[in-house]
Amino acid sequence: MATFASLDPRVARLEIDQEYGKELPPKPELDQLQTYEVFHQQKSGAHHTHVGSVHAPTKELALILAKEQYARRGQTLNLWVVNTADVMTMRSEDADIFETTPEKKYRDVAAYMVRNKVEAFKQSQKAESSHE
Amino acid sequence: MNKDAVKNLILRMADDELILAHRHSEWTGMGPILEEDIAFSSIAQDKLGHAQALYQILHDDFGMPAPDNEAFGRSESDFVCSQFVELPNGEYDFSLVRHYLFDAAEYLRYGMLSTSSYEPLAKLSRKVYGELKYHLFHAQTWIVQLGAEGTEESKARMQSALNEAWPYALGMFESTEDDAALSADGVFPGEAALQHAWMEMVSDTVAKAGLSLPQNAEAVLGGRKGYHTEHLKPLLEEMTEVYRIDPAAEW
């Protein structure tokens, strides 16, 4: 029986039947672990920022595994993990509620002509001081 | 201070770290899930780093060969690692149980050494303490999860791995003739004191995991005197394969 040849000694040691690789038996239905969303805090007072997710059986293990995936490099003060199923999210077909009509310019900062008033005030101050 | 005793202690610690780091690294790319593969590989890297730091102390303070030569240039009988760390990985259950039993001991050992009268060891212990604490969290959380919260199969696997590992784990604390001097000089309280603290910690976790401690087990000794299982030689051959092509090469 020929065994599967590999340069990796760990694979070579497994003595996998060469024929075996030709037709792998179908995998059973995937029984993946649930996912947890990971939030990373860099320093005291900073927001916890969403950085990704991890597979884990419990929140305790999610926290442990998140440490290595998301806090291995760089500065970390704290981590949060939240079960993905606990996150309330908008349905994608409801994204139209975020659209706004173009004529509501008064809601935009750019619509406020404060800059002009500030300039005018500064000019008047200057004029007054030069009279004194 | 009995410097020979200190040197021997450091060498035992370094060899344990190096060999277990290599075993752990054999899981890289083959771990049960991606997250765990990354975590286990990272823990292996930490252990290699500890070994490197310990060999460096031996080089700087005791005139021993440089870390690379010490790690890759010795033959099997020169190694003073416990036989526990050289056993093959087996399945993930055994690797995880060994990771837990070893890291509980390591965490406590470095904790004791953080107040050592031998300053380089005390300094190193304080420096790597966070890593050791994380290794212990990682191992402990899995053991309790798979023992108490998992399935019948995961629990049975944890128990049988524990039974298999236990006599070898006890061998980590093989007493040596250095123990009395190390304790008298305030370097390290000794293997018996460490084993006592370890037993308390491990008993607690094993109970939390719903498992039972193997009873009346005899410690497997000899590793600290250079007697090893048949598994160490092939491990060293594989680990040093590249180094041996050209030991003087600059990396």
Interface residues (C-beta under 8 A of the other chain):
Chain A: P9 R10 L33 V54 H55 A56 P57 T58 E60 L61 I64 L65 K67 E68 Q69 R72
Chain B: E26 M30 I33 L34 E35 E36 I38 A39 S42 Y134 F137 H138 T141 W142 Q145 E149 G150 E238
